[in-house]
Amino acid sequence: MLDNLFTPTHLIIILVIALLVFGPRKLPELGKGLGEGLKGFKEGIKGITNSDPAPQQQQTIAKAEAPQQPPAATQAK
């Protein structure tokens, strides 16, 4: 039953119904909003998956860039 759900004929019917419901002026705005929402979702997912290694890399870089101080000389008493 779900095999033939996304055939070109069905997609055209869905687009015509969406055009009738939302109108020609609102349809591009809905498409733009949907695209921006998906883009934000993908960026959020990338941020979640990349958030674990990023702090470790930043700490390593910070340690490497920190100025090296010579070891303190021992004072003879």
BELTA-V6683 format. One record per pair of residues at least 6 apart in sequence whose C-alpha atoms are under 6 Angstrom apart, sorted by the first residue. I is the first residue (numbers start at 1). GAP is how many residues later the second one is. D is the distance in Angstrom with one decimal. If there is no record, write none. Layout:
# BELTA-V6683
I/GAP/D, I/GAP/D
This chain:
# BELTA-V6683
none
